[in-house]
């Protein structure tokens, strides 16, 4: 994701055993806040895949976490809080 002020960008990486974000550039405050909002939305979708799909057995879900608090830990590291 590139930002309109060209201060920074991030890349979402889905690996076999982890999901992580790489950020490039020197983010402006405006970028950091917008990035945080987008990452909250991504975490919401990951949470749905990992925990909220009722018709799929937990062992067969696309995303599984060793630590059940992983999403909330990631969320707490973001500068803006979820709206």
ZAMI-446433 format. One record per residue (C-alpha): residue number from 1; residue in one letter; y, x, z. Coordinates in Angstrom, 1 decimal, decimal comma. Layout:
<lumtis>
LUMTI   num   residu       c2       c1       c3
LUMTI   NUM        A        Y        X        Z
...
</lumtis>
This chain:
<lumtis>
LUMTI   num   residu       c2       c1       c3
LUMTI     1        X      0,0      0,0      0,0
LUMTI     2        X      3,3      1,4     -1,1
LUMTI     3        X      6,5      0,3      0,6
LUMTI     4        X      9,7     -0,6     -1,2
LUMTI     5        X     11,8      2,2      0,4
LUMTI     6        X      9,2      4,8     -0,7
LUMTI     7        X      9,2      6,3      2,8
LUMTI     8        X      5,4      6,0      3,2
LUMTI     9        X      2,2      4,4      2,2
LUMTI    10        X     -1,2      3,7      3,7
LUMTI    11        X     -4,7      3,6      2,3
LUMTI    12        X     -7,5      1,5      3,8
LUMTI    13        X    -10,8      3,4      3,7
LUMTI    14        X    -14,1      1,5      4,1
LUMTI    15        X    -16,8      4,0      4,8
LUMTI    16        X    -20,5      3,4      5,7
LUMTI    17        X    -20,0      3,9      9,4
LUMTI    18        X    -16,2      3,5      9,9
LUMTI    19        X    -13,0      1,8      8,7
LUMTI    20        X     -9,9      3,8      8,9
LUMTI    21        X     -6,3      4,0      7,7
LUMTI    22        X     -4,7      7,1      6,1
LUMTI    23        X     -0,9      7,1      6,1
LUMTI    24        X      1,1      9,3      3,8
LUMTI    25        X      4,8     10,1      4,1
LUMTI    26        X      7,4      9,8      6,8
LUMTI    27        X      7,6      6,1      7,6
LUMTI    28        X     10,9      4,4      8,2
LUMTI    29        X     11,2      1,9     11,1
LUMTI    30        X     11,2     -1,0      8,6
LUMTI    31        X      8,0      0,4      7,0
LUMTI    32        X      6,2      0,9     10,3
LUMTI    33        X      6,9     -2,7     11,4
LUMTI    34        X      5,7     -4,1      8,0
LUMTI    35        X      2,7     -1,9      8,0
LUMTI    36        X      1,8     -3,1     11,5
LUMTI    37        X      2,0     -6,8     10,4
LUMTI    38        X     -0,2     -6,1      7,4
LUMTI    39        X     -2,7     -4,2      9,6
LUMTI    40        X     -2,8     -7,2     12,1
LUMTI    41        X     -3,8     -9,4      9,1
LUMTI    42        X     -6,5     -6,9      8,1
LUMTI    43        X     -7,8     -6,8     11,6
LUMTI    44        X     -7,9    -10,6     11,7
LUMTI    45        X    -10,1    -10,6      8,5
LUMTI    46        X    -12,4     -7,8      9,9
LUMTI    47        X    -12,8     -9,9     13,1
LUMTI    48        X    -13,8    -12,9     11,1
LUMTI    49        X    -16,5    -10,9      9,2
LUMTI    50        X    -17,8     -9,3     12,4
LUMTI    51        X    -17,7    -12,2     14,8
LUMTI    52        X    -16,7    -15,6     13,5
LUMTI    53        X    -19,2    -16,3     10,7
LUMTI    54        X    -21,4    -18,9     12,3
LUMTI    55        X    -24,0    -19,3      9,6
LUMTI    56        X    -24,9    -15,6      9,5
LUMTI    57        X    -27,1    -14,0     12,2
LUMTI    58        X    -25,2    -11,2     14,1
LUMTI    59        X    -27,7     -8,6     12,9
LUMTI    60        X    -27,1     -9,4      9,3
LUMTI    61        X    -23,3     -9,4      9,2
LUMTI    62        X    -21,5     -7,2      6,8
LUMTI    63        X    -19,5     -5,5      9,7
LUMTI    64        X    -20,9     -4,7     13,1
LUMTI    65        X    -19,3     -2,7     15,9
LUMTI    66        X    -20,9     -0,6     18,6
LUMTI    67        X    -17,9     -1,3     20,9
LUMTI    68        X    -17,1     -5,0     21,1
LUMTI    69        X    -13,5     -4,1     22,0
LUMTI    70        X    -12,9     -2,0     18,9
LUMTI    71        X    -10,7     -4,4     17,1
LUMTI    72        X     -8,5     -5,0     20,2
LUMTI    73        X     -8,2     -1,3     20,8
LUMTI    74        X     -7,1     -0,8     17,2
LUMTI    75        X     -4,6     -3,7     17,6
LUMTI    76        X     -3,1     -2,3     20,7
LUMTI    77        X     -2,3      1,0     18,9
LUMTI    78        X      0,0     -0,8     16,4
LUMTI    79        X      3,8     -0,7     17,1
LUMTI    80        X      4,4     -4,4     16,5
LUMTI    81        X      2,4     -7,0     18,3
LUMTI    82        X      0,6     -9,9     16,5
LUMTI    83        X      2,9    -12,8     15,9
</lumtis>
